[in-house]
Amino acid sequence: MRLFWELTLRSFQRQLTYRAAVLAGLATNFFFGILRASVLVALYGARQEVVGITVLGAVTYTGISQATIGVLSLFGWYELMNTVYTGAVASDLLKPMGYYRFWLAQDMGRAGAQFLLRGLPILLGYALLYQIVVPADWIQWFILALSLFLAWWISFSWRFLANLVAFWTPDARGFIRFAFIFTWLFSGFLMPLRFFPDWFTHLCYLTPFPYLVNVVVDIYLGLLEGPALLQALLAQLGWAVALTLLGQGLLRAGVRRLVILGG
């Protein structure tokens, strides 16, 4: 366990060295967040509420979704794929800890740094520009933190799975990009899923993607309560465990292929 936390800390510190990249990403996310908020406000027009989401809630949604881009790495992650193509995967597999846990620790450090350097500043910037919705009590904050952690776990496990395709193809980048398109569409990142027809929303909830962004936003806005809230958290946990186990199975198959090919 100590090695896990050491890797997490080193990854966190490594993120702090790329200050220019952090500032550029922060400025980009904030700009597009304001743009998205303006579009939603214009779409609302004179209406103060649509499908249970107020105008302030819609603006807050754009802030949360933009703030989670870095934490959940919603726009791409190719690090594992690159190690397969460079051959560094061989040394990674020999490290004194499981391959999945090795990458999980590094991604936890990366996500923690992104939360502090990009997520929180974006929300604070929103609070200065808009009258955003704020959770009412510490219990809601705690549940929100738990949900965000589970969302990150799901995100990492999905990205881990997508990158494992590199064991079977000489260029997995196209497949990974295609996988991220599904993430944007079905997660509620582009638009709250409540705005879509019921059949599409039900289809989305057959996948793990709504539990990345949409559920986190619903919890933040207080739209999930009681049994519905508990069901959402259990579903997040279930998807996180399921994707982890699936990733472990696919990894074993990939390693066998790597050995067979003499990689």
C-alpha positions in Angstrom: 0.0 0.0 0.0 2.9 2.3 0.7 4.2 1.9 -2.8 0.7 2.8 -4.2 0.7 6.1 -2.3 4.3 6.8 -3.2 3.4 6.5 -6.9 0.3 8.6 -6.4 2.4 11.3 -4.7 5.0 11.3 -7.5 2.3 11.5 -10.1 0.8 14.5 -8.3 4.1 16.3 -8.1 4.8 15.6 -11.7 1.6 17.4 -12.7 2.7 20.4 -10.7 5.7 20.9 -12.9 3.6 21.6 -16.1 2.4 25.0 -15.0 2.1 26.5 -18.5 -0.1 23.5 -19.6 -2.2 23.8 -16.5 -2.8 27.5 -17.1 -3.6 27.0 -20.8 -6.0 24.2 -19.9 -7.6 26.2 -17.2 -8.2 29.2 -19.5 -9.6 27.0 -22.2 -12.0 25.2 -20.0 -13.2 28.4 -18.4 -13.7 30.2 -21.7 -15.8 27.3 -23.2 -17.6 27.0 -19.9 -18.8 30.6 -20.1 -19.7 30.0 -23.7 -21.8 26.9 -22.9 -23.5 28.8 -20.0 -24.4 31.6 -22.3 -26.0 29.2 -24.8 -28.0 27.5 -22.1 -29.3 30.8 -20.7 -30.3 31.8 -24.2 -32.1 28.5 -24.7 -34.0 28.9 -21.5 -35.3 32.4 -22.6 -38.1 33.5 -20.3 -38.4 30.0 -18.7 -37.0 29.7 -15.2 -37.1 25.9 -15.1 -36.9 23.0 -17.5 -37.3 19.3 -16.5 -36.5 20.2 -12.9 -33.3 22.2 -13.6 -33.5 26.0 -13.0 -31.5 28.5 -15.0 -29.0 28.8 -12.2 -28.8 25.0 -12.1 -28.1 24.9 -15.8 -25.3 27.4 -15.5 -23.9 25.5 -12.5 -24.1 22.3 -14.6 -21.7 23.9 -17.2 -19.3 24.8 -14.4 -19.2 21.3 -12.9 -18.9 19.6 -16.3 -16.0 21.9 -17.3 -14.4 21.4 -13.9 -14.4 17.6 -14.2 -12.8 17.5 -17.7 -9.3 17.3 -16.2 -10.2 15.1 -13.2 -11.9 12.5 -15.4 -9.6 13.1 -18.4 -12.7 13.4 -20.7 -10.8 14.5 -23.8 -8.3 11.7 -24.2 -5.7 9.5 -22.4 -3.1 7.6 -24.3 -0.3 7.0 -21.8 -0.8 3.2 -21.4 -1.1 2.8 -25.2 2.2 4.7 -25.7 4.0 2.3 -23.3 2.9 -0.7 -25.3 4.2 0.8 -28.6 7.5 2.0 -27.0 8.1 -1.3 -25.2 8.1 0.3 -21.8 5.2 -2.0 -20.9 7.7 -4.8 -20.4 9.3 -3.1 -17.4 5.9 -1.9 -16.1 4.7 -5.5 -16.0 7.8 -6.5 -13.9 7.2 -3.9 -11.2 6.4 -5.2 -7.7 2.7 -4.4 -7.9 -0.2 -5.2 -10.2 -0.3 -3.5 -13.6 -3.8 -2.1 -13.0 -2.9 -0.8 -9.6 0.3 0.7 -11.0 -1.6 2.8 -13.5 -4.4 3.5 -11.0 -2.0 5.0 -8.5 -0.5 7.3 -11.2 -3.9 8.4 -12.4 -5.1 9.1 -8.9 -2.2 11.6 -8.5 -3.0 13.1 -11.9 -6.7 13.5 -11.1 -5.9 15.0 -7.6 -3.7 17.6 -9.2 -6.2 18.4 -11.9 -8.9 18.8 -9.3 -6.9 21.3 -7.3 -5.3 23.2 -10.2 -8.2 23.2 -12.7 -11.4 21.9 -11.1 -11.6 24.2 -8.0 -10.4 27.4 -9.8 -13.1 26.9 -12.5 -15.9 26.6 -9.9 -14.5 29.6 -8.0 -14.5 31.6 -11.2 -18.1 30.6 -11.8 -19.0 31.7 -8.3 -17.5 35.1 -9.0 -19.4 35.5 -12.3 -22.7 33.8 -11.6 -25.0 33.1 -8.7 -24.4 29.4 -8.9 -26.1 26.6 -6.9 -24.2 25.5 -3.8 -24.9 22.3 -1.8 -26.9 23.0 1.4 -25.0 21.0 4.0 -21.9 18.9 4.7 -23.7 15.6 4.1 -24.4 16.6 0.5 -20.8 17.7 0.1 -19.6 14.3 1.5 -21.9 12.4 -0.9 -20.8 14.5 -3.8 -17.1 13.8 -3.0 -17.9 10.0 -2.8 -19.7 10.2 -6.1 -16.9 12.1 -7.8 -14.4 9.5 -6.5 -16.5 6.7 -8.0 -16.8 8.7 -11.2 -13.1 8.9 -11.4 -12.7 5.2 -10.8 -15.2 4.4 -13.6 -13.4 6.9 -15.9 -10.0 5.3 -15.2 -11.2 1.8 -15.7 -12.9 2.7 -19.0 -9.7 4.5 -20.2 -7.6 1.5 -19.1 -9.9 -0.8 -21.1 -9.7 1.4 -24.2 -5.9 1.6 -24.1 -5.5 -2.2 -23.8 -6.6 -2.4 -27.4 -3.0 -1.4 -28.2 -2.1 -5.1 -27.5 -4.0 -6.1 -30.6 -3.5 -3.3 -33.1 -0.6 -1.2 -34.3 -2.5 2.0 -33.9 -5.2 2.1 -31.2 -5.5 5.9 -31.2 -8.5 5.9 -33.5 -10.4 3.4 -31.4 -9.6 5.3 -28.2 -10.9 8.6 -29.8 -14.1 6.8 -30.9 -14.5 5.5 -27.3 -14.2 9.1 -26.0 -17.0 10.2 -28.4 -19.3 7.8 -26.7 -18.2 9.2 -23.3 -19.1 12.8 -24.3 -22.4 11.9 -25.7 -23.8 9.4 -23.2 -22.2 10.9 -20.0 -24.3 14.1 -20.0 -21.2 16.2 -20.6 -22.5 17.9 -23.8 -26.0 18.4 -22.3 -27.8 17.3 -19.2 -29.5 13.9 -20.0 -32.8 15.2 -18.6 -33.0 17.4 -21.7 -33.1 14.4 -24.0 -36.1 12.1 -24.8 -36.8 9.4 -22.3 -35.8 6.5 -24.6 -32.3 8.1 -25.1 -31.8 8.6 -21.4 -32.8 5.0 -20.7 -30.3 3.9 -23.3 -27.6 6.0 -21.8 -28.2 4.5 -18.4 -27.5 1.0 -19.8 -23.9 2.1 -20.1 -21.4 3.4 -17.4 -21.1 6.8 -18.9 -23.9 8.8 -17.2 -22.2 7.9 -13.9 -19.2 10.0 -14.9 -20.8 13.4 -15.2 -24.6 13.4 -15.2 -25.0 11.7 -11.8 -22.4 13.9 -10.2 -24.2 17.0 -11.5 -27.6 15.7 -10.3 -26.2 15.1 -6.8 -24.6 18.5 -6.7 -27.8 20.2 -7.7 -29.8 18.1 -5.2 -31.9 16.4 -7.9 -31.3 13.0 -6.5 -32.6 12.2 -3.0 -33.5 9.1 -0.9 -33.7 5.8 -2.7 -32.8 7.3 -6.1 -29.6 8.7 -4.6 -28.6 5.4 -3.0 -29.4 3.6 -6.2 -27.1 6.0 -8.2 -24.2 5.5 -5.8 -24.6 1.7 -5.8 -24.7 1.8 -9.6 -21.5 3.8 -9.7 -19.8 1.3 -7.5 -21.1 -1.6 -9.5 -19.9 -0.2 -12.8 -16.5 0.7 -11.2 -16.0 -2.9 -10.0 -17.3 -4.4 -13.3 -15.0 -2.4 -15.5 -12.1 -3.2 -13.2 -12.7 -6.9 -13.5 -13.2 -6.6 -17.2 -10.0 -4.7 -17.5 -8.1 -7.4 -15.5 -9.4 -10.1 -17.8 -8.6 -8.2 -21.0 -5.1 -7.4 -19.6 -4.3 -11.1 -19.0 -5.4 -11.8 -22.6 -3.2 -8.9 -23.9 -0.2 -10.0 -21.9 -0.5 -13.6 -23.3 -0.6 -12.1 -26.8 2.4 -9.9 -26.1 4.5 -12.9 -24.9 3.4 -15.0 -27.9 4.5 -12.3 -30.3 7.8 -11.9 -28.5 7.0 -8.4 -27.4 
